Amino acid sequence: MLCNDCGYYKKVNHTFDWYYNEYGHYDKCTICGYKEITPSGSETSGLVYALRSDKASYALIDIGSFEGEEVIIPATYKDLPVTEIQTAFFANTTIKTIIIPDTITTIFANAFKGCTALETVVLSKNLTNIPSYAFYGCLKLKNISIPKSVTSIGEYAFRGCTSLTSITIPDSVTSIGSEA
């Protein structure tokens, strides 16, 4: 777990304590005392972010306590852009729609792998790569539009997407991995 304030990763001498309040749970860093609270009812409710090493943007790292079928990822978090999605949605079985803002430039491999209920994804217009295994096994995925900014699609990116009957690949894509 990464502290969003001091940036330290949970190590032997760096731990987090869990607390509960009317918003759900939040963490308290035992090094700096920072408490992470995301109010319920907002589009980011329950989602977990980490300050990236550049300290100029955030990464979405986990769905945390988010409950719902539609995720609208915010363009900013704590007044900084959200620029990457790590494996936050890996093997989720309840989310049906994910809307990704144009601030996202990077999606990690396996980011949506095994999201068996996922039907629709709106990708960022600034995404340049759809990584390997990104949507692998998303059985119900039927709607995705690849933006013109994408230049490569990794291997197995859409393998097992049995409901995806057609996909338009823009001319900007110059590299497609095996069995994508």
Secondary structure, DSSP 4 states (H G I P E B T S, - for coil): -B-TTT--B-BTTB-EEEEEETTEEEEEETTT--EE---TTSTTTT-EEEE-TTSS-EEEEE-TT--SSEEE--SEETTEEEEEE-STTTT-SS--EEE--TT--EE-TTTTTT-TT--EEE--TT--EE-TTTTTT-TT--EE---TT--EE-TTTTTT-TT----PPPTT--EE-TT-
